Amino acid sequence: MVTIASTLQAVKTRIAKAAQNTGRQPDEIMLLAASKTNTAEQVKEAWLAGQTIFGENYLQEALEKIFVLSDLPIEWHFIGPIQSNKTRRIAENFAWVHSVDRKKIADRLSRDRPETLPPLQICIQVNVSGEDTKSGVSPKFAADLAAYVVGLPRLRLRGLMAVPELTTATALQRSQFRMLRNMYDQLRQDGFDLDTLSMGMSEDMDNAIAEGSTIVRVGTAIFGPRRYPIPEELAARATR
Ligand SMILES: *Cc1c(COP(=O)(O)O)cnc(C)c1O
């Protein structure tokens, strides 16, 4: 039987190799386990194997797991699209949000972040592939949004996040990661205090690490195929 402990170890080995191949230290790269559609029991199994950071995409599903696992000191990250009526419960239940892509959502997350908690850690999601269906701020407005987030009292801007176009063309994939990396370097040059590039998933984490990723968000390589397909995957199948 393939255990989560063994797949988790394999992913860590892959991260370490990808880091070494490009002269980076493995501990520069944080592993976020993307647990959407997987059960609280699976999350717990991963936690028992040493994984402490988990990412969720769907609020209702996430809240159920957070509740069931509330005795474990898990750091929960929200990585999915955000509707404005969901900001309060996101601000109350997560340590990080990777998918901020407009001012209205940033405003509401700051307003809704409880005073009893530390500031909400934020990545701005950038639409690096330019696909209409993708979430994320357009690259040309990212700096403006970054300046806006920095001005909000209950948010702490950490960096940028992207979900590039799914492609087996390594050059295209790397160019999209590099675009995010260049935007990140430019923001830092402009004085933004950033330390996070959230990029890389099961299929493409090696390339993302080569391009400077500091957080990889990995689901299927840890948990196996999703228990039910997510809307984006159903849409992709329908057009095939
Ligand atoms: C599902 C998801 C991941 C993980 O994808 P895998 O291909 O299963 O590794 C990473 N980031 C986001 C935003 C996701 O929705």
The ligand as an ORCA input file, in Angstrom:
! r2SCAN-3c Opt
* xyz 0 1
  C      -5.130     22.026     -6.518
  C      -4.163     23.139     -6.462
  C      -2.802     22.887     -6.297
  C      -2.209     21.488     -6.278
  O      -2.348     20.902     -7.534
  P      -1.732     19.420     -7.836
  O      -1.655     19.404     -9.302
  O      -2.729     18.466     -7.282
  O      -0.445     19.351     -7.153
  C      -1.964     23.981     -6.196
  N      -2.418     25.245     -6.262
  C      -3.719     25.528     -6.415
  C      -4.151     26.941     -6.477
  C      -4.626     24.484     -6.534
  O      -5.918     24.760     -6.722
*
